[in-house]
Amino acid sequence: MTEPADKTIEKELLALERQYWQSLKDNQPDTMARLSADPCVVAGAQGIGLLDHATLRKMAASGAWKLEAFELSKPIVRTIAPDVAIVAYQVQETLTVEGKTLTFEAADLSTWVRRDGRWTCAAHTESLKGDPFGRDRKASSA
């Protein structure tokens, strides 16, 4: 059973989420690595995986895409155990991908774990907003 996080933990974790997003925008892989477990479990439109610090740094250096802007809204912070909490929120992202600008909305969730007094993100997932049955996407041919 989860409990609402106390206001101190809530403020701290929301600040860390924003710091992570800002480090993505500013291409600061050392900050991204410092805030992430090694490895961090990730899940999203591309599938699931483990993102270690070396891979995270390579991803940041690849230049395949650039986060231009982000806005987090409607946060929910819940404590799972004294040193484990989840942060869920909606995010609007503006990116440049292959020279084209695109904006979309997603629902994100991060699991944060505190060790030796420091929080790191142990797992992160992002789901693009849309029809839950995928009807708003191109149908596959069967």
N, C-alpha and C positions, 0 to 999 in steps of 0.2 A: 504494500500500500504506500502510495506516495503522500507526502505532506507538502503544503505550500512552503516554499523556502522562506527563511527569515529575510527581512528587508536588506540586511547587510550582504548576505550571500547573493540575493537576487540582483542587487546593484553591482556587485563585483563580477558576477558571471555575465550579465548583460554588457558591462564595459569590456570584458574579455572578448565576447562575441563581436562587438563593434570594432575592437582593436584588430581582431583577426581579419574581418572584412576590409578594414582600412589597409592592412598589410598586403592583402591581395591586390587592392586598387593601386597601392604605391609600389608594388613589386618588391616587397621586403621579405625574402625567403627565410632569413634568420629569425624574424619575428614569427612568421608562420610556423617554423619548426619549434621554436620555444613554446608556443601555445599548443602544440600537438603532441600526443603520445607517439612513441616510436616503437611499433607502427600504430597508426590510427586506422580503425575500421571505417570504411566509407561505403555508402550505397546511394545509387541514383540512377538516372536514365541510362547510363552506360553499364550498369551492373553493380557488382560488389567487388571489394578488394581491400588490400592492406596498403596503406600509403606511408612508407618509411620516410625519414628525414631526407635521405639522399634523393629519393624519387620526387619528393616535394620540391626540393631545390631545382632538379632538372625540369620539372613542370613549369616552375616560375621562370626559368631561363629560356624555355622553348619559344615564347612569343606567339604561340598558336592562337591566343585570344588575349584580350585586355578588358579588365573590369573598369568601366568608365564611371559608374555611379551605382549606389545601392541605398536602399531604405528599408530598415527593419521595422516591423509593426506587430501589434497584438501579441506581445511576448507572454509566455507561460513558463514559469520557473518552478520546478518541483524538486524536493529533496527525497532521494531514494534511501540514503543512509547518511550518517554524519559527514562523510567525505565523498559522496556521490550525488550528483544532481543532474537533472535534464533541463534543457532550455529549448523550447519550441517557439517558432515565430514565423510570420510571413515575411517574405523579402521580395522587393521589386529590384530587378537587376537590369542595368544597361551595359551591354558588352559590345566590343568590336571583335567580330569573328570573320576571318578571311576578307578583311577590308570592309565589311558591312556592319552597320550598327543594328542591334536588335535589343528589344526590351521585353521582358517577360516577368511573370510572377511565379513564385514557388513557395512551398511550405518546407521549412527546415527544422531539424531536430539534432541537437548535440548532447552527448553524454560527457559530462565533466567529472574528473576524478582528482581529488586533492591528496597529494603525497608530499610529505616533508613541508607542509604549509603552502604548497604551490599547486594551483589548478592547471590541468592539461586536458585537452579534448581527446577522449579515448575512442569516440565514435561520432560520425556525422552522416546525416542522410539529407538528401534534397529531393523533393517530388515536385515536378512541374504542375502547376495548377491547371485543371481542365476537367473534362468529364471523367468520372472514376472508372468508367468502363472503356475508355479510349475511343469513344465514338467520334470525338473531335479530331482524331488523327487519321491519316491515310489508312484505309482498310488494306489488309494483306490479301493477296490472291491465294486461294486454297485449291 
